[in-house]
């Protein structure tokens, strides 16, 4: 006698789910609908920007400002904005940001609402990227 256990799908469906999962694991691309969190590939119609090719900071920013913006963007949730300082700090703690980054954000005014990471960087005293044109 075979043990049915608490399996709700049955053996045939289990095998089908295993095949689907295996195909997803083997694929060399995103298989979920939420693809916006993945970087877009560089193609002939979407080349790298001049700053990325040369390694130079974008117009209006210093290399230190770019590094700070990247660190903040890495540790802050995209869905966070608009956000106040406490929300920014909460996200930094959840993502285990370095203490130096947390200390910088703690120095921001508590009543200001930040629409994006650029404004956070600006309030921390760094320049922000100027649009071309």
ChimeraX commands (.cxc) that place a marker at each C-alpha (Angstrom):
marker #1 position 0.00,0.00,0.00 radius 0.5
marker #1 position 1.35,3.46,-0.89 radius 0.5
marker #1 position 1.37,6.31,1.56 radius 0.5
marker #1 position -0.85,9.15,0.33 radius 0.5
marker #1 position 0.09,11.54,3.15 radius 0.5
marker #1 position -1.36,15.03,2.91 radius 0.5
marker #1 position -0.55,15.51,-0.77 radius 0.5
marker #1 position -3.43,17.47,-2.33 radius 0.5
marker #1 position -2.27,17.34,-5.93 radius 0.5
marker #1 position -1.51,13.71,-6.61 radius 0.5
marker #1 position 1.52,12.08,-8.16 radius 0.5
marker #1 position 0.83,13.13,-11.76 radius 0.5
marker #1 position 0.45,16.80,-10.83 radius 0.5
marker #1 position 3.56,16.61,-8.63 radius 0.5
marker #1 position 5.58,15.37,-11.59 radius 0.5
marker #1 position 4.19,18.14,-13.79 radius 0.5
marker #1 position 5.09,20.79,-11.20 radius 0.5
marker #1 position 8.61,19.37,-10.91 radius 0.5
marker #1 position 9.06,19.63,-14.69 radius 0.5
marker #1 position 7.82,23.24,-14.71 radius 0.5
marker #1 position 10.15,24.19,-11.89 radius 0.5
marker #1 position 13.08,22.44,-13.54 radius 0.5
marker #1 position 12.43,24.35,-16.77 radius 0.5
marker #1 position 12.37,27.63,-14.82 radius 0.5
marker #1 position 15.64,26.80,-13.10 radius 0.5
marker #1 position 17.31,25.90,-16.39 radius 0.5
marker #1 position 16.13,29.00,-18.24 radius 0.5
marker #1 position 18.60,31.81,-18.75 radius 0.5
marker #1 position 16.06,34.58,-18.26 radius 0.5
marker #1 position 13.43,35.81,-15.85 radius 0.5
marker #1 position 10.39,33.58,-15.69 radius 0.5
marker #1 position 8.23,35.66,-13.40 radius 0.5
marker #1 position 5.95,38.54,-14.35 radius 0.5
marker #1 position 7.81,41.04,-12.16 radius 0.5
marker #1 position 10.75,41.69,-14.44 radius 0.5
marker #1 position 11.18,45.40,-13.69 radius 0.5
marker #1 position 13.48,44.58,-10.76 radius 0.5
marker #1 position 16.00,43.05,-13.15 radius 0.5
marker #1 position 18.48,45.15,-15.08 radius 0.5
marker #1 position 17.70,45.62,-18.73 radius 0.5
marker #1 position 20.27,44.17,-21.11 radius 0.5
marker #1 position 22.45,46.51,-23.12 radius 0.5
marker #1 position 21.63,46.17,-26.81 radius 0.5
marker #1 position 22.37,48.08,-29.98 radius 0.5
marker #1 position 19.19,50.14,-29.56 radius 0.5
marker #1 position 19.82,50.68,-25.80 radius 0.5
marker #1 position 23.56,51.37,-25.51 radius 0.5
marker #1 position 25.28,52.25,-22.27 radius 0.5
marker #1 position 25.27,55.93,-21.42 radius 0.5
marker #1 position 28.45,57.96,-21.87 radius 0.5
marker #1 position 29.13,58.10,-18.14 radius 0.5
marker #1 position 28.86,54.33,-17.79 radius 0.5
marker #1 position 31.20,53.72,-20.73 radius 0.5
marker #1 position 33.88,56.11,-19.53 radius 0.5
marker #1 position 33.51,55.45,-15.80 radius 0.5
marker #1 position 33.01,59.19,-15.22 radius 0.5
marker #1 position 30.36,60.57,-12.89 radius 0.5
marker #1 position 27.23,61.95,-14.57 radius 0.5
marker #1 position 27.00,65.69,-15.09 radius 0.5
marker #1 position 26.29,67.39,-11.77 radius 0.5
marker #1 position 27.61,64.56,-9.58 radius 0.5
marker #1 position 30.90,63.59,-8.02 radius 0.5
marker #1 position 32.12,59.98,-7.89 radius 0.5
marker #1 position 31.48,60.02,-4.12 radius 0.5
marker #1 position 27.90,61.20,-4.74 radius 0.5
marker #1 position 27.37,58.43,-7.30 radius 0.5
marker #1 position 28.69,55.87,-4.82 radius 0.5
marker #1 position 26.37,57.17,-2.08 radius 0.5
marker #1 position 23.37,57.16,-4.43 radius 0.5
marker #1 position 24.14,53.57,-5.47 radius 0.5
marker #1 position 24.50,52.44,-1.85 radius 0.5
marker #1 position 21.22,54.09,-0.91 radius 0.5
marker #1 position 19.40,52.63,-3.91 radius 0.5
marker #1 position 20.73,49.17,-3.05 radius 0.5
marker #1 position 19.43,49.34,0.53 radius 0.5
marker #1 position 16.15,51.25,0.07 radius 0.5
marker #1 position 12.93,49.65,-1.19 radius 0.5
marker #1 position 11.67,50.96,-4.53 radius 0.5
marker #1 position 8.12,51.06,-3.26 radius 0.5
marker #1 position 9.11,53.19,-0.28 radius 0.5
marker #1 position 8.69,56.59,-1.90 radius 0.5
marker #1 position 7.46,59.14,-1.07 radius 0.5
marker #1 position 9.09,58.62,2.32 radius 0.5
marker #1 position 10.13,60.42,5.46 radius 0.5
marker #1 position 13.40,59.86,7.30 radius 0.5
marker #1 position 11.96,57.17,9.62 radius 0.5
marker #1 position 10.74,55.10,6.67 radius 0.5
marker #1 position 14.16,55.41,5.03 radius 0.5
marker #1 position 15.84,54.28,8.24 radius 0.5
marker #1 position 13.47,51.33,8.56 radius 0.5
marker #1 position 14.32,50.16,5.06 radius 0.5
marker #1 position 18.05,50.59,5.70 radius 0.5
marker #1 position 17.77,48.44,8.84 radius 0.5
marker #1 position 15.72,45.76,7.04 radius 0.5
marker #1 position 18.34,45.54,4.31 radius 0.5
marker #1 position 21.23,45.54,6.81 radius 0.5
marker #1 position 22.81,48.70,5.47 radius 0.5
marker #1 position 26.24,49.74,6.78 radius 0.5
marker #1 position 26.22,51.93,9.89 radius 0.5
marker #1 position 27.87,54.80,8.02 radius 0.5
marker #1 position 24.92,54.92,5.62 radius 0.5
marker #1 position 22.40,54.75,8.47 radius 0.5
marker #1 position 24.24,57.56,10.29 radius 0.5
marker #1 position 24.05,59.78,7.22 radius 0.5
marker #1 position 20.31,59.23,6.80 radius 0.5
marker #1 position 19.77,59.86,10.54 radius 0.5
marker #1 position 21.16,63.36,9.99 radius 0.5
marker #1 position 18.30,64.22,7.61 radius 0.5
marker #1 position 15.36,66.34,8.82 radius 0.5
marker #1 position 12.53,64.16,10.14 radius 0.5
marker #1 position 9.64,66.16,8.67 radius 0.5
marker #1 position 10.79,66.28,5.03 radius 0.5
marker #1 position 9.13,63.95,2.51 radius 0.5
marker #1 position 11.51,62.52,-0.09 radius 0.5
marker #1 position 10.00,61.62,-3.49 radius 0.5
marker #1 position 13.06,59.60,-4.60 radius 0.5
marker #1 position 16.66,58.71,-3.80 radius 0.5
marker #1 position 17.94,61.74,-5.74 radius 0.5
marker #1 position 16.34,64.08,-3.23 radius 0.5
marker #1 position 17.86,62.12,-0.35 radius 0.5
marker #1 position 21.29,62.50,-1.94 radius 0.5
marker #1 position 20.68,66.22,-2.51 radius 0.5
marker #1 position 19.72,66.76,1.15 radius 0.5
marker #1 position 22.87,64.92,2.21 radius 0.5
marker #1 position 24.85,67.65,0.45 radius 0.5
marker #1 position 25.77,66.00,-2.83 radius 0.5
marker #1 position 24.97,67.04,-6.36 radius 0.5
marker #1 position 22.42,65.17,-8.40 radius 0.5
marker #1 position 22.43,64.13,-12.01 radius 0.5
marker #1 position 21.38,66.86,-14.40 radius 0.5
marker #1 position 19.26,65.84,-17.38 radius 0.5
marker #1 position 20.84,66.14,-20.79 radius 0.5
marker #1 position 19.59,68.68,-23.09 radius 0.5
marker link #1:1,2 radius 0.2
marker link #1:2,3 radius 0.2
marker link #1:3,4 radius 0.2
marker link #1:4,5 radius 0.2
marker link #1:5,6 radius 0.2
marker link #1:6,7 radius 0.2
marker link #1:7,8 radius 0.2
marker link #1:8,9 radius 0.2
marker link #1:9,10 radius 0.2
marker link #1:10,11 radius 0.2
marker link #1:11,12 radius 0.2
marker link #1:12,13 radius 0.2
marker link #1:13,14 radius 0.2
marker link #1:14,15 radius 0.2
marker link #1:15,16 radius 0.2
marker link #1:16,17 radius 0.2
marker link #1:17,18 radius 0.2
marker link #1:18,19 radius 0.2
marker link #1:19,20 radius 0.2
marker link #1:20,21 radius 0.2
marker link #1:21,22 radius 0.2
marker link #1:22,23 radius 0.2
marker link #1:23,24 radius 0.2
marker link #1:24,25 radius 0.2
marker link #1:25,26 radius 0.2
marker link #1:26,27 radius 0.2
marker link #1:27,28 radius 0.2
marker link #1:28,29 radius 0.2
marker link #1:29,30 radius 0.2
marker link #1:30,31 radius 0.2
marker link #1:31,32 radius 0.2
marker link #1:32,33 radius 0.2
marker link #1:33,34 radius 0.2
marker link #1:34,35 radius 0.2
marker link #1:35,36 radius 0.2
marker link #1:36,37 radius 0.2
marker link #1:37,38 radius 0.2
marker link #1:38,39 radius 0.2
marker link #1:39,40 radius 0.2
marker link #1:40,41 radius 0.2
marker link #1:41,42 radius 0.2
marker link #1:42,43 radius 0.2
marker link #1:43,44 radius 0.2
marker link #1:44,45 radius 0.2
marker link #1:45,46 radius 0.2
marker link #1:46,47 radius 0.2
marker link #1:47,48 radius 0.2
marker link #1:48,49 radius 0.2
marker link #1:49,50 radius 0.2
marker link #1:50,51 radius 0.2
marker link #1:51,52 radius 0.2
marker link #1:52,53 radius 0.2
marker link #1:53,54 radius 0.2
marker link #1:54,55 radius 0.2
marker link #1:55,56 radius 0.2
marker link #1:56,57 radius 0.2
marker link #1:57,58 radius 0.2
marker link #1:58,59 radius 0.2
marker link #1:59,60 radius 0.2
marker link #1:60,61 radius 0.2
marker link #1:61,62 radius 0.2
marker link #1:62,63 radius 0.2
marker link #1:63,64 radius 0.2
marker link #1:64,65 radius 0.2
marker link #1:65,66 radius 0.2
marker link #1:66,67 radius 0.2
marker link #1:67,68 radius 0.2
marker link #1:68,69 radius 0.2
marker link #1:69,70 radius 0.2
marker link #1:70,71 radius 0.2
marker link #1:71,72 radius 0.2
marker link #1:72,73 radius 0.2
marker link #1:73,74 radius 0.2
marker link #1:74,75 radius 0.2
marker link #1:75,76 radius 0.2
marker link #1:76,77 radius 0.2
marker link #1:77,78 radius 0.2
marker link #1:78,79 radius 0.2
marker link #1:79,80 radius 0.2
marker link #1:80,81 radius 0.2
marker link #1:81,82 radius 0.2
marker link #1:82,83 radius 0.2
marker link #1:83,84 radius 0.2
marker link #1:84,85 radius 0.2
marker link #1:85,86 radius 0.2
marker link #1:86,87 radius 0.2
marker link #1:87,88 radius 0.2
marker link #1:88,89 radius 0.2
marker link #1:89,90 radius 0.2
marker link #1:90,91 radius 0.2
marker link #1:91,92 radius 0.2
marker link #1:92,93 radius 0.2
marker link #1:93,94 radius 0.2
marker link #1:94,95 radius 0.2
marker link #1:95,96 radius 0.2
marker link #1:96,97 radius 0.2
marker link #1:97,98 radius 0.2
marker link #1:98,99 radius 0.2
marker link #1:99,100 radius 0.2
marker link #1:100,101 radius 0.2
marker link #1:101,102 radius 0.2
marker link #1:102,103 radius 0.2
marker link #1:103,104 radius 0.2
marker link #1:104,105 radius 0.2
marker link #1:105,106 radius 0.2
marker link #1:106,107 radius 0.2
marker link #1:107,108 radius 0.2
marker link #1:108,109 radius 0.2
marker link #1:109,110 radius 0.2
marker link #1:110,111 radius 0.2
marker link #1:111,112 radius 0.2
marker link #1:112,113 radius 0.2
marker link #1:113,114 radius 0.2
marker link #1:114,115 radius 0.2
marker link #1:115,116 radius 0.2
marker link #1:116,117 radius 0.2
marker link #1:117,118 radius 0.2
marker link #1:118,119 radius 0.2
marker link #1:119,120 radius 0.2
marker link #1:120,121 radius 0.2
marker link #1:121,122 radius 0.2
marker link #1:122,123 radius 0.2
marker link #1:123,124 radius 0.2
marker link #1:124,125 radius 0.2
marker link #1:125,126 radius 0.2
marker link #1:126,127 radius 0.2
marker link #1:127,128 radius 0.2
marker link #1:128,129 radius 0.2
marker link #1:129,130 radius 0.2
marker link #1:130,131 radius 0.2
marker link #1:131,132 radius 0.2
marker link #1:132,133 radius 0.2
view
